[in-house]
Amino acid sequence: PWGRGRPGWHIECSAMAHELLGESFDIHGGGIDLQFPHHENEIAQSCCAHPQGGFATVWMHNEMLLVEGKKMSKSLGNFFTVRDLLDQGVPGEVIRYVFLMTHYRKPMDWTVRKAMDARKAIDEMAGMLGSFGHERLQELAVGNPLPEVVNALADDLNTHEAISLLRRKNLNQRYGASERIDLLDDIYASQLLLGFNLKKHAAALRKASDHGVTLSIVKTARSTPEFAAIAARLEEARALAKQSKDFADVDRIKSALIAAGVEVRMSKAGVELVPGPDFDPAKLEDL
């Protein structure tokens, strides 16, 4: 009925945008690979059909996703989804942190190293919330996000800068200890703004810190939060290695455990760490 050809995916998007959002709306997103010809066609069609409207006010094109420096593709065998990572035991916070540490207009490279660094950074962010004691953590409320964090996000969604501003080193440089106590609610609100609700994680770290001496007792080593965290970290590294085929981090963690007198047992069921008679917890400090 429309002549030769048929309505294609360009006109479909113009039609859906008008039906759901109207002649003008704020933000249109999409991958950089869609900028031409798809989005150019959308603009031409929509502006001709509705010349009184402005179509999209802001266009946000994100770059492509890489895995260990290579383009993600099924042909290379390095294709996986967020759900795949979650099912393998990679925390959602870790995935979010890795993504947000790269500006949306730059290629995002998912690597095992970045995932491990993200876990450490999240531990640090949670530790900041609990750094002034259990009572202050219990009283923690949602304040107002720090102005510098809001400004970073307002500057072309600079999530890398926003997260960096919340790292312990940067907070310590900008604020004294008493200021940080007063601003803790605002620091918490800033973390929430970026999608990190770490209050429970902070409480767990605080409890682990309060009972840290148990790590030196061989009998109870496996039941301590620290030892459980190392086992979880090894399990996560193994899950990531299965995707990237790079087992360097798995080997590094195993070597450190064995050097500390820990027997490492890995199976389909998971990871089990068994301290031996020569177990030396001091050698696990780096983990």
C-alpha positions in Angstrom: 0.0 0.0 0.0 3.0 2.4 0.4 4.6 1.7 -2.9 8.0 -0.1 -3.4 9.7 -1.1 -0.2 8.3 -0.9 3.3 8.6 1.3 6.4 12.0 0.6 7.8 13.5 0.9 11.2 14.2 4.6 10.8 10.5 5.5 10.4 9.5 3.1 13.1 11.6 5.0 15.7 10.2 8.3 14.5 6.7 6.9 14.9 7.3 5.5 18.3 9.0 8.7 19.6 6.0 10.8 18.5 3.4 8.4 19.9 5.1 8.1 23.3 7.0 11.3 23.8 5.4 13.9 21.5 6.9 16.3 18.9 9.7 17.4 21.3 11.5 15.6 24.1 14.6 16.0 26.1 17.1 13.2 25.6 17.7 10.6 22.8 20.3 8.0 23.5 22.0 5.2 21.5 25.2 3.7 20.4 27.7 5.8 18.3 27.2 3.2 15.5 23.6 4.5 15.1 24.5 8.1 14.7 24.5 7.7 10.9 22.3 6.7 9.1 19.7 5.8 11.7 19.6 8.9 13.9 20.1 11.3 10.9 17.1 9.7 9.3 15.0 10.0 12.4 15.8 13.7 12.6 15.0 14.3 8.9 11.7 12.4 9.1 10.5 13.7 12.4 11.3 17.4 11.7 9.6 17.2 8.3 6.5 15.5 9.8 6.3 17.9 12.7 8.2 21.1 11.8 6.8 22.9 14.8 8.5 20.4 17.1 12.1 20.2 18.1 12.4 16.4 18.2 15.3 15.6 20.6 16.9 18.4 22.5 20.0 16.4 23.6 21.7 13.5 21.8 23.8 11.1 23.9 25.8 8.6 21.9 27.7 6.0 23.9 30.9 4.2 22.6 31.3 0.5 22.1 32.0 -2.2 24.7 35.3 -4.1 24.6 36.4 -7.2 26.5 40.1 -7.3 27.4 40.8 -4.8 24.6 38.8 -6.7 21.9 35.4 -5.9 20.5 32.7 -8.0 22.1 31.3 -10.5 19.6 29.9 -14.0 19.6 32.4 -15.0 16.9 35.3 -14.2 19.2 33.6 -16.1 22.0 33.8 -13.2 24.4 30.1 -12.2 24.4 28.3 -12.1 27.7 25.5 -10.2 29.4 25.2 -8.5 32.7 22.9 -11.4 33.8 25.7 -13.8 32.9 28.1 -11.9 35.2 25.5 -11.8 38.0 24.9 -15.5 37.7 28.6 -16.1 38.0 28.7 -14.3 41.3 30.0 -10.9 40.1 28.3 -8.3 42.3 26.1 -5.7 40.5 28.0 -2.9 42.3 31.3 -4.2 40.7 29.7 -4.1 37.2 28.2 -0.7 37.7 31.6 0.7 39.0 33.5 -0.6 36.0 31.0 1.0 33.6 30.8 4.3 35.4 34.6 4.7 35.6 34.6 5.2 31.8 33.0 8.2 30.2 30.0 7.2 28.2 31.6 8.7 25.0 34.7 6.6 25.3 35.1 2.9 24.6 34.5 0.8 27.7 36.9 -2.0 28.2 35.7 -4.8 30.6 38.8 -6.5 32.0 39.4 -8.9 34.9 41.8 -6.3 36.4 39.2 -3.6 36.3 36.7 -5.8 38.0 39.1 -6.7 40.8 40.0 -3.0 41.2 36.3 -2.1 41.3 35.8 -4.5 44.2 38.6 -2.9 46.2 37.2 0.6 45.4 33.7 -0.4 46.6 35.2 -1.8 49.8 36.9 1.5 50.2 33.8 3.5 49.6 31.9 1.4 52.1 34.7 1.6 54.6 34.5 5.4 54.4 30.9 5.2 55.7 31.9 3.1 58.6 35.2 4.9 59.4 33.8 6.9 62.2 32.4 4.0 64.2 29.4 1.8 64.5 27.2 4.4 66.2 27.8 7.0 63.5 27.1 4.4 60.8 23.8 3.4 62.5 22.7 7.1 62.5 23.6 7.5 58.8 20.9 9.3 56.9 20.5 10.5 53.3 21.8 14.0 53.1 22.4 16.2 50.0 24.8 15.1 47.3 28.1 16.9 47.4 28.0 20.0 45.1 31.3 18.9 43.3 29.8 15.5 42.5 26.6 17.1 41.1 28.8 19.5 39.1 30.8 16.6 37.6 27.5 14.8 36.5 26.2 18.1 35.1 29.3 18.3 33.0 28.4 15.9 30.2 27.6 13.1 32.7 31.3 12.8 33.8 30.8 9.7 36.0 34.5 9.1 36.2 35.1 12.4 37.9 32.1 12.0 40.1 33.3 8.6 41.4 36.9 9.8 41.8 35.7 12.7 44.0 34.3 10.1 46.4 37.5 8.1 46.8 39.0 8.2 50.3 42.2 10.0 49.1 40.3 12.8 47.5 37.9 13.2 50.3 40.8 13.3 52.8 42.5 16.0 50.7 39.5 18.2 50.6 38.0 17.8 54.0 39.4 17.4 57.5 38.3 14.5 59.8 35.7 16.6 61.6 34.3 17.9 58.3 34.0 14.4 57.0 32.0 13.3 60.0 29.6 16.2 59.4 29.4 15.5 55.7 29.0 11.7 56.0 25.3 11.9 55.2 26.1 13.9 52.1 28.8 11.5 51.1 26.3 8.7 51.5 23.8 10.6 49.4 26.5 11.1 46.7 27.1 7.4 46.6 23.4 6.7 46.3 23.2 9.2 43.4 25.7 7.1 41.5 23.7 3.9 42.3 25.8 2.6 45.2 23.9 1.7 48.4 26.7 0.5 50.6 25.3 1.0 54.1 24.9 -2.8 54.7 28.3 -3.5 53.2 29.8 -0.8 55.4 28.3 -2.5 58.5 29.7 -5.9 57.5 33.2 -4.4 57.0 32.8 -2.6 60.3 31.9 -5.9 62.1 34.8 -7.7 60.4 37.2 -4.9 61.5 35.9 -5.2 65.1 36.7 -8.9 65.1 39.9 -8.8 63.0 41.9 -10.6 65.7 40.2 -13.9 64.9 42.1 -14.1 61.7 45.2 -15.0 63.7 43.5 -18.1 65.2 44.0 -21.0 62.9 40.9 -23.0 64.1 38.5 -20.2 63.3 40.2 -18.8 60.2 37.7 -20.2 57.8 34.8 -18.6 59.6 36.1 -15.1 59.7 34.7 -12.4 57.5 38.2 -11.7 56.1 38.8 -15.3 55.1 35.3 -15.5 53.6 36.0 -12.3 51.6 39.2 -13.8 50.1 37.3 -17.0 49.1 34.6 -14.8 47.5 37.3 -12.8 45.7 38.9 -15.9 44.3 35.5 -17.2 43.2 34.8 -13.9 41.4 38.3 -13.9 39.7 37.7 -17.5 38.5 34.2 -16.5 37.1 35.7 -13.6 35.2 38.6 -15.7 34.0 36.3 -18.2 32.4 35.0 -15.3 30.3 38.3 -13.7 29.4 40.4 -16.8 29.3 43.0 -14.9 31.4 43.7 -16.8 34.6 46.5 -14.5 35.8 44.5 -13.1 38.8 43.3 -16.6 39.8 46.9 -17.8 39.8 48.1 -14.8 41.8 45.5 -15.3 44.5 46.1 -19.0 44.7 49.8 -18.5 44.9 49.4 -16.0 47.8 47.1 -18.4 49.6 49.4 -21.4 49.2 52.4 -19.3 50.3 50.4 -18.5 53.5 49.8 -22.2 54.2 46.3 -22.5 52.8 45.1 -25.4 50.8 43.0 -24.2 47.8 40.2 -26.5 46.6 38.2 -25.4 43.6 35.4 -27.4 42.1 32.1 -26.8 40.2 30.5 -26.3 43.6 32.8 -23.3 44.4 36.0 -22.5 46.3 37.0 -23.9 49.6 40.1 -22.7 51.5 41.6 -24.9 54.2 44.3 -23.5 56.5 47.1 -25.9 57.1 49.2 -26.3 60.3 51.7 -23.8 59.0 49.0 -21.2 58.2 50.4 -17.6 58.5 47.6 -15.0 58.3 50.2 -12.2 58.1 51.0 -13.3 54.6 47.3 -12.7 53.5 47.4 -9.0 54.3 47.8 -8.0 50.6 44.7 -10.0 49.7 
